[in-house]
Amino acid sequence: MRRIPKVIAILFLFSAAGSGVGAQQTSAGKELIPATDVTAEVIQATLKDEKAGGKPVVDRSVRVVDIGGHNVGIGVVYRLSAPSRGVSAVHDKVSEVYVMLEGAGTLVTGGKLVNPTRREGGSIAQIVAQVNGPGVSGTSVEGGVSRRIKAGDFVIIPAGTPHWWSEIEGKSMSYVVIRVDPDQVVALK
């Protein structure tokens, strides 16, 4: 008779685990974090650090988390208008949402990459692949749709879509990137 309460308790635990009560887990069996905060202070500190580096383009991943079988990441991008606008890109698996913070520019999406090269090896290609997963870089985009993007605007760029900043107005621009990674090709951070 003393075992019955223990058996009932064990059965309750198994039924609670099966019904989603308690900690959620990823498809790999890791426990999910209930929420992840990326504060304005973290974004601004990252942006300040990027600006101090003086590089023409900096794309830094702030946080990448597993949200139950796929990853979502937050990054910050800072671009100078000179000496270069940057390269065009297609990300094979990762979709992006841009949230413009400062500045403005002309974004071209769709069409096809000019001088496409698969990103493999090399310092810039490796950095891009670590942040955006596998893909292709080019020198520009031909035949896409151009539009002016300014502070406060959002842009959704599905995986497989060529994109390129053909112009950056003023000295620089910055934006937050939300990356949706259903195949978990980008490492957690």
C-alpha positions as CSV (number, residue, x, y, z in Angstrom):
1,M,0.0,0.0,0.0
2,R,2.9,2.4,0.6
3,R,4.0,2.0,-3.0
4,I,0.8,3.3,-4.4
5,P,1.4,7.0,-3.6
6,K,4.9,6.7,-5.1
7,V,3.6,5.0,-8.3
8,I,0.9,7.7,-8.5
9,A,3.5,10.4,-8.1
10,I,5.7,8.9,-10.8
11,L,2.7,8.5,-13.2
12,F,1.8,12.1,-12.5
13,L,5.4,13.2,-13.4
14,F,5.3,11.3,-16.7
15,S,1.9,12.6,-17.6
16,A,3.0,16.2,-16.8
17,A,6.1,15.8,-18.9
18,G,4.1,14.5,-21.8
19,S,1.5,17.2,-21.6
20,G,4.0,20.1,-21.8
21,V,3.7,21.0,-18.1
22,G,7.1,21.9,-16.7
23,A,10.2,22.8,-18.6
24,Q,10.0,22.8,-22.4
25,Q,12.7,21.1,-24.4
26,T,14.2,21.5,-27.8
27,S,14.1,18.7,-30.4
28,A,17.6,17.8,-29.2
29,G,16.3,17.3,-25.7
30,K,17.9,20.5,-24.3
31,E,15.8,22.6,-21.9
32,L,14.4,25.8,-23.5
33,I,14.9,29.2,-21.9
34,P,11.4,30.7,-21.4
35,A,12.5,34.0,-23.0
36,T,15.6,35.8,-24.0
37,D,16.1,39.5,-23.5
38,V,18.3,41.6,-25.8
39,T,18.1,45.0,-24.2
40,A,18.4,48.4,-25.9
41,E,21.6,48.9,-23.8
42,V,23.1,45.8,-25.3
43,I,22.2,46.8,-28.8
44,Q,23.6,50.3,-28.3
45,A,26.8,49.1,-26.6
46,T,27.4,46.6,-29.6
47,L,26.7,49.4,-32.1
48,K,29.2,51.7,-30.3
49,D,31.8,49.0,-30.3
50,E,31.2,48.4,-34.0
51,K,31.6,52.1,-34.8
52,A,34.8,52.3,-32.9
53,G,36.3,49.6,-35.1
54,G,36.3,51.8,-38.1
55,K,35.6,48.9,-40.6
56,P,33.4,49.7,-43.6
57,V,30.9,46.9,-42.7
58,V,30.5,45.1,-39.4
59,D,27.8,42.5,-38.8
60,R,27.9,41.2,-35.2
61,S,25.7,38.4,-33.8
62,V,24.5,39.5,-30.4
63,R,22.5,36.4,-29.5
64,V,21.3,33.2,-31.1
65,V,18.9,30.9,-29.3
66,D,17.1,27.6,-30.0
67,I,13.4,28.3,-29.7
68,G,12.3,24.7,-30.1
69,G,13.7,23.0,-33.2
70,H,15.0,26.2,-35.0
71,N,17.2,29.1,-34.1
72,V,16.5,32.8,-33.9
73,G,19.3,35.3,-33.7
74,I,19.7,39.0,-33.1
75,G,22.5,40.9,-34.7
76,V,23.6,44.5,-35.2
77,V,25.0,45.8,-38.6
78,Y,26.9,49.0,-39.1
79,R,27.8,50.2,-42.6
80,L,29.9,53.1,-43.7
81,S,29.1,54.7,-47.1
82,A,32.8,54.8,-48.0
83,P,35.0,53.1,-49.1
84,S,32.5,50.5,-50.2
85,R,28.8,49.6,-50.0
86,G,29.5,46.0,-49.3
87,V,28.7,42.9,-51.3
88,S,25.4,41.4,-52.4
89,A,24.3,38.1,-50.8
90,V,21.9,35.2,-50.8
91,H,21.5,33.1,-47.6
92,D,20.6,29.5,-48.4
93,K,18.7,28.7,-45.2
94,V,18.4,31.9,-43.0
95,S,15.7,34.5,-43.4
96,E,16.4,38.0,-42.1
97,V,14.3,40.9,-40.8
98,Y,16.0,44.3,-40.8
99,V,15.0,47.0,-38.3
100,M,16.6,50.3,-39.3
101,L,18.1,52.2,-36.4
102,E,20.0,55.1,-38.0
103,G,20.6,56.4,-41.5
104,A,19.1,55.4,-44.8
105,G,20.0,53.7,-48.0
106,T,18.8,52.0,-51.1
107,L,18.2,48.2,-50.7
108,V,17.8,46.0,-53.7
109,T,16.1,42.6,-53.3
110,G,15.2,39.9,-55.8
111,G,16.8,39.6,-59.2
112,K,20.1,37.8,-59.4
113,L,23.6,38.2,-58.0
114,V,26.3,39.6,-60.3
115,N,29.6,37.6,-60.1
116,P,28.2,35.0,-57.7
117,T,30.7,33.1,-55.6
118,R,29.9,30.4,-53.0
119,R,31.1,31.4,-49.6
120,E,33.8,28.9,-48.6
121,G,37.0,29.7,-46.6
122,G,38.6,33.1,-46.5
123,S,38.2,35.5,-43.6
124,I,35.2,37.6,-44.8
125,A,33.4,34.5,-46.2
126,Q,33.9,32.6,-42.9
127,I,32.5,35.5,-40.8
128,V,29.5,35.8,-43.1
129,A,28.8,32.1,-43.0
130,Q,29.1,32.0,-39.1
131,V,26.5,34.8,-38.8
132,N,24.2,34.0,-41.8
133,G,24.9,30.3,-42.6
134,P,25.8,29.0,-46.0
135,G,25.2,31.2,-49.0
136,V,26.6,33.1,-52.0
137,S,28.2,36.5,-52.3
138,G,28.3,38.8,-55.3
139,T,29.3,42.3,-56.4
140,S,25.8,43.6,-56.9
141,V,22.2,42.6,-57.8
142,E,20.8,42.7,-61.3
143,G,17.1,43.1,-62.0
144,G,15.9,43.3,-58.4
145,V,13.5,45.8,-56.8
146,S,15.1,48.9,-55.3
147,R,13.6,50.9,-52.5
148,R,14.8,53.5,-50.0
149,I,14.9,52.2,-46.4
150,K,15.2,54.7,-43.5
151,A,15.3,54.7,-39.7
152,G,12.2,53.1,-38.3
153,D,11.5,50.9,-41.3
154,F,11.4,47.0,-41.2
155,V,12.3,44.7,-44.1
156,I,11.7,41.0,-44.3
157,I,14.1,39.1,-46.6
158,P,13.3,35.4,-47.1
159,A,16.1,32.8,-47.3
160,G,17.2,32.4,-51.0
161,T,16.5,36.1,-51.8
162,P,19.4,38.1,-53.3
163,H,19.9,41.4,-51.5
164,W,22.3,44.4,-51.7
165,W,22.7,47.9,-50.4
166,S,23.3,49.8,-53.6
167,E,23.6,53.1,-51.8
168,I,24.1,54.4,-48.3
169,E,23.0,58.0,-47.7
170,G,25.3,60.1,-45.6
171,K,28.3,58.7,-43.7
172,S,26.7,55.5,-42.3
173,M,23.7,53.5,-41.3
174,S,22.9,50.9,-38.7
175,Y,20.2,48.3,-38.2
176,V,19.2,45.3,-36.1
177,V,18.9,42.0,-37.9
178,I,16.6,39.3,-36.7
179,R,17.6,36.0,-38.2
180,V,15.3,33.0,-38.5
181,D,17.2,29.8,-38.9
182,P,14.9,26.8,-39.3
183,D,17.7,24.3,-40.1
184,Q,19.9,25.5,-37.2
185,V,22.9,26.1,-39.4
186,V,24.2,29.1,-37.3
187,A,25.8,28.3,-33.9
188,L,24.0,29.3,-30.7
189,K,25.4,32.3,-28.9
